[in-house]
Amino acid sequence: MAYFLDNVPPSQDTSIYPVGATYTQYYGESTPASLFGGTWTDITSTITQGVIQIHSSGSNSNGSWIRYTDGTMLCYNAFSGLSGAWNNVSSIGSAGTTSYKQTGSITFPVAFVNPPIVTASVKEDTPTTYSFLGYVNTISATAFNQYIFNMGNTYVGTLSYYWQAIGKWSSTPVYPTTIWRRTSTATSSIASPTNIVTGIYDSGTNSNGSWIRYTDGTMMQYAQISVSVTTTALGPVYRAITPISLALSFINTSFSFSYCVECPTISVWGGSYNTVTTSSVSPFIYGASAGTGTVAIYWQAIGKWK
């Protein structure tokens, strides 16, 4: 049995939604008539909608996505312990003078309307003395090709691949709201509420970076940091390891992490890493020669906070 402070169920309490009151129904929610009874008129077309919201989110075997009402979409995925054609570079790669290559096709979980912007990183699941770099090309609205390079030798361990893509799922805004005005308080049968729309739970910044947490459990983090690195010889290249502390902890290590580096004093690049915890990542910084310099690292991470 339900109890109410004024002993009147919401469906019959006209002081909450009297005749003339308006109600906003978001994507995935129940109509006000099914929640509170009475007669409601759709007045959406008379309301100007200009606030960017989350339209919907979801996931499938190809990854996860978040759609925004202005038509923007973010997709991401993390492939851990890849097997088959992804697993052993030495079995499928072709040797260059100092490198071996592995390629593969990645399909987005849902299609964009145009080719999106894609970033990616590679993680060595099995620690080795070899150097891996990744890049992408042939980006379409539905997929892209990834490339993994070993700068020194063949590799017999497993790799993980992390990618993120941002673009448009709709060329025009799509607002998932219906504005209703109550025109009668006559009650009808009351249904149980349906699922609540995904929204922003909170956001913030600390000394490690910034974050946005969503009500569906998704969390995005990002930061730009400056660190001093010294690259030392590793086969045909030079490498330094730079630990990064995340702004907040994820609930597991299956989050997507990507980064790039900038340094005006020494020639360095990024693209892979090895050590990952729920609260930190240790990217590799590579160089064509030994050197010391201040490196700017730009990173993003997307996963689950609950």
C-alpha positions in Angstrom: 0.0 0.0 0.0 1.3 3.5 -0.9 1.2 6.3 1.6 1.2 10.1 0.7 1.9 13.1 2.9 -1.5 14.6 2.1 -3.3 11.3 1.8 -4.0 12.0 -1.8 -2.4 10.0 -4.6 -0.5 12.2 -7.2 -2.9 11.1 -9.9 -5.8 12.8 -8.1 -3.9 15.7 -6.5 -4.8 18.6 -8.9 -2.6 21.0 -6.8 0.4 19.3 -8.3 -0.7 19.4 -12.0 -3.9 21.5 -12.2 -5.6 22.4 -15.4 -3.2 24.6 -17.4 -0.1 23.0 -15.9 2.7 21.8 -18.2 4.7 18.6 -18.1 7.9 17.7 -20.0 8.1 14.1 -21.2 11.6 13.0 -22.1 12.6 10.2 -24.4 11.9 6.8 -22.8 9.5 8.2 -20.1 5.8 7.6 -19.7 3.1 10.1 -20.8 1.7 12.3 -18.1 -1.8 10.9 -18.8 -0.6 7.4 -17.9 1.2 8.7 -14.8 -1.3 11.2 -13.4 -4.6 10.6 -15.3 -6.7 13.3 -16.8 -6.5 14.8 -20.3 -3.3 16.3 -21.6 -2.7 18.2 -24.9 0.6 18.1 -26.9 1.9 21.7 -27.2 5.5 20.8 -28.3 5.2 22.7 -31.5 4.6 26.0 -29.7 7.7 25.7 -27.5 11.1 26.8 -28.6 13.7 24.1 -27.8 17.3 25.1 -27.6 18.9 23.2 -24.8 21.3 20.4 -25.8 20.5 17.2 -23.9 21.3 13.5 -24.1 18.8 11.9 -26.6 19.7 8.3 -25.9 22.6 5.9 -25.2 23.3 2.2 -25.5 25.7 -0.6 -26.5 26.0 -3.7 -28.5 28.8 -6.1 -29.5 30.6 -3.4 -31.5 30.7 -0.8 -28.7 28.8 1.9 -26.9 27.3 5.2 -28.0 25.8 8.4 -26.6 23.5 10.5 -28.8 22.9 14.2 -28.1 19.9 16.2 -29.2 22.0 18.6 -31.4 22.8 15.6 -33.6 26.3 14.8 -32.1 27.2 11.2 -31.3 30.1 9.7 -29.4 31.0 6.1 -29.9 33.7 4.1 -28.2 35.0 0.5 -27.4 37.8 -1.4 -25.8 39.0 -4.7 -27.2 40.9 -6.6 -24.6 43.0 -9.7 -25.2 42.3 -9.8 -28.9 42.5 -13.2 -30.6 42.6 -14.6 -34.1 43.8 -12.1 -36.7 44.4 -9.5 -34.0 46.4 -11.7 -31.7 49.7 -12.5 -33.4 51.4 -9.9 -35.5 54.2 -12.3 -36.6 51.7 -14.7 -38.1 49.9 -12.1 -40.3 52.2 -9.1 -40.5 54.5 -8.2 -43.3 58.1 -7.3 -42.4 59.5 -3.9 -43.3 63.0 -2.8 -42.7 62.4 -2.2 -39.0 58.7 -2.8 -38.5 55.8 -5.3 -38.8 52.2 -4.4 -39.4 48.8 -5.7 -38.3 45.6 -4.4 -39.8 41.9 -4.9 -39.0 38.5 -3.3 -39.6 36.4 -1.8 -36.8 32.6 -1.4 -37.2 30.9 1.4 -35.2 28.0 0.2 -32.9 25.7 2.5 -34.8 26.2 4.5 -38.0 27.1 8.2 -38.3 25.7 10.3 -41.1 29.2 11.3 -42.2 32.7 10.0 -41.4 33.5 10.9 -37.8 36.7 12.0 -36.1 38.5 8.8 -34.7 41.3 8.5 -32.1 42.8 5.2 -30.9 45.5 3.7 -28.7 47.1 0.3 -28.4 47.9 -1.6 -25.1 50.4 -4.4 -24.8 48.6 -7.0 -22.6 51.8 -9.1 -22.5 54.8 -6.9 -21.5 57.6 -7.0 -24.1 60.6 -5.1 -25.2 59.0 -4.2 -28.5 57.3 -0.9 -29.5 53.8 -0.7 -30.8 52.1 2.3 -32.4 48.6 2.5 -33.8 46.8 4.7 -36.3 43.6 4.7 -38.3 42.5 5.5 -41.9 39.7 4.7 -44.4 37.1 6.2 -42.1 33.5 5.9 -43.3 30.2 6.5 -41.6 30.0 2.9 -40.5 33.6 1.7 -39.9 37.3 2.4 -40.1 40.6 0.5 -40.6 43.2 0.3 -37.8 46.9 -0.3 -38.1 49.3 -1.5 -35.4 53.0 -1.3 -36.1 55.8 -3.1 -34.2 58.9 -0.9 -34.6 61.4 -3.6 -33.9 60.5 -7.2 -34.3 57.7 -9.7 -34.5 55.4 -10.0 -31.5 53.8 -13.1 -30.0 51.8 -11.6 -27.2 48.2 -10.3 -27.1 47.1 -6.7 -27.7 44.2 -4.5 -26.8 42.8 -1.8 -28.9 41.0 1.3 -27.6 39.1 3.8 -29.8 36.8 6.7 -29.7 34.8 8.4 -32.5 32.8 11.6 -32.5 30.6 13.0 -35.2 26.9 13.4 -36.2 24.1 10.8 -36.0 21.6 13.4 -37.3 22.2 16.3 -39.5 19.5 18.3 -37.7 18.7 18.6 -34.0 16.4 15.9 -32.6 14.8 16.9 -29.3 13.4 13.9 -27.4 10.9 15.9 -25.4 7.1 16.3 -25.6 5.6 19.3 -23.9 2.1 18.6 -22.5 -0.6 20.9 -21.0 -3.2 19.5 -18.7 -6.7 20.3 -20.0 -8.8 18.1 -17.7 -8.3 16.6 -14.3 -10.6 13.6 -14.9 -8.6 10.6 -13.9 -8.1 7.4 -15.8 -6.2 4.2 -15.2 -2.6 4.8 -14.0 0.3 2.9 -15.5 3.7 2.3 -13.9 6.5 4.7 -15.0 8.8 3.5 -17.8 12.6 3.9 -17.8 14.1 7.4 -17.1 16.0 9.2 -19.8 19.8 9.3 -19.5 21.2 12.6 -18.2 24.2 14.1 -16.7 24.7 13.0 -13.0 27.5 15.4 -12.2 30.7 16.9 -13.5 33.8 18.4 -12.0 37.6 19.0 -12.0 40.5 18.1 -9.7 44.2 18.2 -10.0 44.2 15.1 -12.3 41.6 16.2 -14.8 38.0 16.7 -15.5 35.0 14.4 -15.7 31.4 14.1 -16.7 29.3 11.3 -15.1 26.0 10.2 -16.7 23.0 8.6 -15.0 23.4 5.4 -17.1 26.8 4.8 -15.5 29.0 6.2 -18.3 31.9 8.5 -17.3 34.0 10.6 -19.6 37.4 12.0 -18.4 39.9 14.2 -20.0 43.0 16.4 -19.3 46.1 18.0 -20.6 49.2 17.5 -18.5 52.9 18.5 -18.8 55.6 16.1 -17.7 59.4 15.8 -18.2 60.5 12.7 -19.9 63.8 11.1 -20.9 63.8 8.6 -23.7 66.3 5.7 -23.5 67.3 3.1 -26.1 64.9 0.2 -26.8 65.9 -1.7 -29.9 65.6 0.6 -33.0 63.7 3.3 -31.1 63.8 5.2 -27.7 61.1 5.1 -25.0 60.0 6.6 -21.7 57.1 5.5 -19.5 54.8 8.2 -18.0 52.2 7.3 -15.4 49.0 9.2 -15.5 46.5 9.4 -12.6 42.9 9.6 -13.7 40.6 12.2 -12.3 38.2 9.6 -10.8 38.3 5.8 -10.7 36.4 3.6 -13.1 34.7 0.4 -11.7 36.9 -1.8 -13.9 39.7 -1.6 -16.4 37.5 -2.1 -19.5 37.5 1.6 -20.3 38.6 3.2 -23.6 41.8 5.4 -23.3 43.4 7.4 -26.1 46.1 10.1 -26.1 48.5 12.1 -28.1 51.7 13.9 -27.2 53.3 17.3 -28.1 56.9 18.3 -27.5 58.7 21.2 -29.2 62.2 20.3 -28.0 62.6 16.6 -28.9 61.0 14.3 -31.5 58.5 12.1 -29.6 55.2 10.3 -30.4 52.7 8.1 -28.5 50.2 5.5 -29.3 50.6 2.5 -26.9 50.7 1.7 -23.2 50.9 -1.3 -20.9 50.0 -0.8 -17.3 46.3 0.0 -16.6 44.4 0.1 -13.3 41.0 1.5 -12.5 42.6 4.8 -11.5 45.7 5.1 -13.7 47.3 4.4 -17.1 51.0 4.4 -18.0 51.5 5.5 -21.6 54.7 4.9 -23.6 56.4 8.0 -25.1 58.6 7.1 -28.0 61.4 9.0 -29.8 63.7 8.6 -32.8 66.7 9.4 -30.6 67.6 9.8 -26.9 66.5 13.1 -25.3 65.0 14.9 -22.4 62.1 17.4 -22.7 58.8 18.6 -21.4 56.0 16.7 -23.1 52.3 17.8 -23.2 50.0 14.8 -23.1 46.4 15.2 -24.1 44.2 12.2 -23.0 40.6 11.0 -22.9 39.0 8.0 -21.2 35.5 6.7 -21.4 34.0 3.8 -19.3 31.7 3.1 -16.4 31.6 4.7 -13.0 28.7 2.5 -11.7 
